[in-house]
Amino acid sequence: MKTMELVKTPLLLAIVSMLICGIAYPIAIALIAGGAFPFQANGEQITINGTVVGSHLMAQSFNSSVFFHPEPANFSASGVDPTITLAYAESQIPAVSNATGLSSSLLVGIVNNQSRYTMFFFGTKYVNVVNLNLYLINNYPAIYSKFTGHSA
């Protein structure tokens, strides 16, 4: 009987702690985040014509030569990094130019405009390949209309 009394309090504390920390707190944070930051809490989803087609936070599989491609999985720690180096983006410009008919100089300007630094204006320049491809889809509908469902 005395052993049961010694175990009862720590056991109740463990159960209450698990309920608070494992269930109540995560649900509360998810609800607060969803209300305060719905775009971010839902994974920064990309929609085209009302259909979710991807996320700004994850690399997408672009199988057509009219798109820029993310770096191969072994170049990224997670394999889903949506950013590519500026040099890798520039290396794809001739292929995208040949596939789309857009001039290389135009694509160089677009890639440079879409590039960002890793630390404000310091560090290595990178390009979010998802945002770059979305820019092309939105600004060149005659070329990319079959990917959006709209005719040019």
Buried (B, 14 or more C-beta within 10 A) or exposed (E): EEEEEEEEEEEEEEEEEEEEEEEEEEEEEEEEEEEEEEEEBEEBEBEBEEEEBBBBBBBBEBEEEBBBBBBEEEEBEEEEBBBBBBEBBBEBBEBBBEEBEBEEEEBBEBBEEBBBEEEEEEEEBBBBBBBBBBBBBEEBBEBBEEBBEEEE
